[in-house]
Amino acid sequence: MMRDLTVEGVRLDLAADALDSLMDGGTVERSLILGWDARELIGVQRAKPHDNPFVAGLVFSLRQGDRVEAVSDNGCAIVPACSNVRHLWRRAPLAADDSICLPWELR
């Protein structure tokens, strides 16, 4: 679904690969069970740059080859490609002003 979309400034091909990896690893299922919102997983900010990791969803915070471990209700641990060092990705409260949206909702 995401691979066919074109949104200026958003690499949907890489995001689709990351989403596939998260789905295959069970991260999406665990996250949703823990109460994560879809925008926390694959959301983007309406203002550019859309992939700002401080406001983007988890998918847009990942780089090619990264893997996600230890999903919790507060966030998860990301292990970057070619590294053993974990970095913590924390969920932030979603803004009430609808500034975070799903990629296909960008206008």
Sequence and secondary structure as in RCSB ss.txt:
>XXXX:A:sequence
MMRDLTVEGVRLDLAADALDSLMDGGTVERSLILGWDARELIGVQRAKPHDNPFVAGLVFSLRQGDRVEAVSDNG
CAIVPACSNVRHLWRRAPLAADDSICLPWELR
>XXXX:A:secstr
 GGG  BTTB HHHHHHHHHHHHHTTHHHHHHHTT  HHHHH EESSS TT TTTS HHHH  TT EEE   SSE
EEEE TT    EEEE     TTS EE GGG  
